Amino acid sequence: MNLDDPSLIGRFLQGESNAFEALVKRHQRPVYTFLLRMSESPKIAEDLFQETFLKVLKGLPTYSEQGKFDS
């Protein structure tokens, strides 16, 4: 699946669960790397990564395409 983030989010909201998986995979490395640098602990970084994407999942219904998903 080679879609931009808003398209993946739209597909997920229409019921395609694999679209969220693609979104997570796309952002996994930079988010995890950032969290690892900040926490200096792989275990903490992994926990924070899971918490982060759980919040993303819960917030997707109110996502606005006006902003970028990443920076």
Secondary structure as UniProt FT lines:
FT   HELIX           5..13
FT   TURN            14..15
FT   HELIX           17..39
FT   HELIX           42..59
FT   HELIX           60..62
FT   TURN            65..66
//
